[in-house]
Amino acid sequence: MKLNDIQQLALDLYNGEVIPSESYSNAREAEDRLRDMLNAKIAECKDFYDVKEKQYQIFRLVSQLVEIPVERLLRETFDPFADYQNVDYNELAEYEIDDDRLYDCSIVARDNNNLQRQRILGKKLRLDGFEIGLAVYDHFANFLAGKINFSKFIDKVERTIEERVTKEVGRTFTAAYGTAHTNLKVSGTVDESKLLELCEKVGKDSVIYGTRIALNKVPGLQAYDPDNKDKRDNGYVKLFNGHKCVVVENVYDEESDTWAFESKKLYIVPDGVKPIKIAMEGAPLVLEDTTGNKLDASISFQMKQRIQVGAIKTKKHGLYEISE
């Protein structure tokens, strides 16, 4: 079975769309086939030296298994307000900017994971990146032992990546849009006329960005059934007096009692601009976990993935700070 076939099988299992073949007739058999293939590779390791010789073949398989689901997660999760692309490992993503006079940007720096401000020169924004490290061996071992299915293994990897990237996206977005000109800033309870005026100041087709909690405060037309349905189904109206409302995904950190995105702010940005730029740098890199002293011949590993994040800051944008 070629590596691209392995990828397709992994993706089909994750999507629950396994097509029967000569090797398997349903999802359970396909999962067993994948597990058997990986276990067979591990079973070839007769001693510690075999482990060292073959471990990176196994690591390559693991990287192939998680690459497509992770890439799809990033693309779909942030699609409403972010542009996404894949780049080669150690390559910095670039985005063409229509008019560099309109924008500044913030990027997450590769070396120290701190935000850096820069002017966009030559109508191109070049991103920088940061590294996510995941301890995935225990989850993978449970999959091989048949204790969890492949979809759950991938879910654990995805949730960790999504949470970390969402935090960095929130930090970058807030650095770019967390303040606004005095004349483009409103504070208080969400008032329909004040919000509409703020949107019109930014532009007649401006877009309202916010968390689901923040957008829930945006009023709809009480007697207008589509607005009521939006509130029931999504928790917010999708259109406010002609202005699109776009939800940004959020994550909560119970240890610090903080959200990735502030839930009491509405950000008004000109239409046609996706304020966040994201790139996944190469495939996930699976490496030996060298922490601790393992005296047996077990294989333990961690996964690393480089992610690049940047924010385009428009010269003209609005901010509505919500108070109860």
C-alpha positions, -999 to +999 in steps of 0.1 A: +000+000+000+015+033-011+018+063+012-008+083-007-032+053-003-025+053+034-034+090+035-066+083+016-076+055+039-069+076+070-090+105+056-118+081+046-118+066+081-119+101+097-148+111+074-167+079+079-167+074+041-148+042+036-153+026+002-151-012+003-121-028-014-104-062-017-087-056+017-118-045+037-155-043+033-164-017+060-150+010+083-141-015+111-122-037+088-105-007+072-094+005+106-081-030+114-062-030+082-046+003+091-038-009+126-024-042+113-002-024+089+013-002+116+016-031+141+034-052+115+059-025+110+065-022+147+066-060+151+095-061+127+115-045+156+131-075+174+153-055+197+164-020+206+186-017+175+157-026+152+136+001+169+163+027+162+166+015+126+129+014+118+113+041+141+115+068+115+097+047+089+069+044+115+071+081+123+067+089+085+035+068+085+021+087+115+029+120+099+011+109+067-019+098+087-025+131+105-014+155+078-046+158+058-071+160+087-050+187+104-047+207+071-084+204+066-091+215+102-072+247+098-087+255+065-123+250+075-121+263+111-108+297+101-122+301+066-148+328+074-122+353+083-088+339+074-069+331+042-051+298+044-022+282+024+003+254+026+040+261+022+071+239+022+090+234+055+111+264+064+094+286+037+077+318+047+042+323+033+035+355+013+002+372+006-004+398-021-020+430-007-041+451-030-030+485-017-002+486+009-011+522+018-042+508+036-027+482+059-003+475+087+002+440+101+011+419+131+029+386+128+038+359+152+076+357+153+093+323+147+121+326+173+103+339+203+066+335+196+061+372+203+041+395+181+059+419+158+045+449+140+056+457+105+047+479+076+038+461+045+062+469+018+060+461-019+023+450-015+033+417+001+028+404+036+054+378+046+044+357+076+065+342+103+057+311+124+057+292+156+060+256+165+034+234+182+046+204+201+022+175+208+026+145+230+008+120+208+024+086+217+000+076+244-030+082+221-013+064+192-005+034+215-041+032+226-052+032+189-028+003+181-040-016+211-076-012+198-087+009+229-097+039+208-106+042+171-086+061+145-111+090+144-107+096+182-069+095+178-071+122+151-096+142+171-072+144+200-045+157+178-068+181+160-083+196+192-048+203+206-037+220+174-070+239+170-068+253+206-032+264+202-037+280+168-069+297+179-051+313+208-024+326+185-050+339+160-068+356+188-037+372+201-027+384+167-061+396+157-064+415+190-030+431+185-042+445+152-078+454+160-080+457+198-079+495+195-095+520+171-096+557+164-117+576+190-143+585+163-146+548+153-151+534+188-183+529+208-187+517+244-219+505+261-247+481+256-253+472+219-275+499+205-289+493+170-285+528+158-250+533+172-238+500+158-253+508+124-236+543+124-203+527+133-206+502+105-214+529+080-184+550+091-161+521+083-179+514+050-213+505+036-203+469+031-183+465+063-183+432+082-189+427+119-166+401+135-170+387+170-173+356+191-206+339+193-211+355+227-205+390+214-225+385+182-254+373+203-258+409+215-263+422+180-301+429+176-321+414+149-356+423+136-379+407+162-407+400+137-384+388+110-384+351+110-349+345+093-333+366+121-351+346+147-341+313+130-305+325+129-306+332+167-321+298+174-298+278+152-265+297+155-268+320+185-265+352+165-280+370+135-260+365+103-270+399+088-274+432+106-289+460+085-271+448+054-238+441+072-225+405+075-219+391+109-190+366+110-183+344+140-147+337+151-141+304+169-130+308+205-113+286+231-114+290+269-084+285+292-097+274+326-063+278+342-060+315+334-097+321+331-092+338+297-106+334+262-085+335+230-109+362+217-124+388+239-162+381+241-172+417+248-160+433+216-173+436+181-148+444+154-160+462+123-137+456+093-141+467+056-156+440+034-133+422+010-105+418+036-099+386+055-080+400+084-061+368+094-035+350+073-025+314+082-001+289+066+008+254+076+045+248+071+052+214+057+038+181+070+037+173+107+071+164+119+072+132+141+103+129+162+116+107+189+107+118+224+141+120+242+127+130+276+131+106+304+152+074+305+135+045+286+154+012+292+131-009+271+127-011+233+095+009+232+089+036+206+079+070+221+075+101+200+061+136+198+047+155+169+057+190+159+040+213+134+050+248+123+022+272+119+024+308+105-001+335+115-004+371+106-031+398+107-038+425+082-047+457+100-068+481+079-063+518+084-100+522+090-118+499+113-143+501+141-145+487+176-177+483+198-168+475+234-198+459+250-209+465+286-239+449+302 
